[in-house]
Amino acid sequence: MPYINGLFATQAQRLALKQTFKFIQKNDDAPYHFAKPSYREFLGSVQGMIGDRSCLMVPFYNTWLGIEPDGYTHS
């Protein structure tokens, strides 16, 4: 079973995480004080949403992104 930080991640969630990581890496408009993490660091920042561990939460600049089991990503 595919787990990220001890949380079950669907294939759609893993794809959404990869797309989010790629966006962060190629975004040159980000403020200078936001470091671009390695993929391992990025995956290490994934957390479960309080009350619903099926929604993965990942820090995204000054906010958090929620990634639902179907891959839908929202802030």
MOZI-V206669 format. One record per run of one state. SS is the DSSP state (hx for helix, st for strand, lp for the rest). FROM is the first residue (numbers start at 1). TO is the last residue. Records with the same first field share a line. If there is no record, write none. Layout:
BEGIN
SS: FROM-TO, FROM-TO
END
This chain:
BEGIN
lp: 1-2, 5-6, 9-10, 27-38, 45-46, 50-51, 61-62, 68-72, 75-75
st: 3-4, 7-8, 47-49, 52-60, 63-67, 73-74
hx: 11-26, 39-44
END
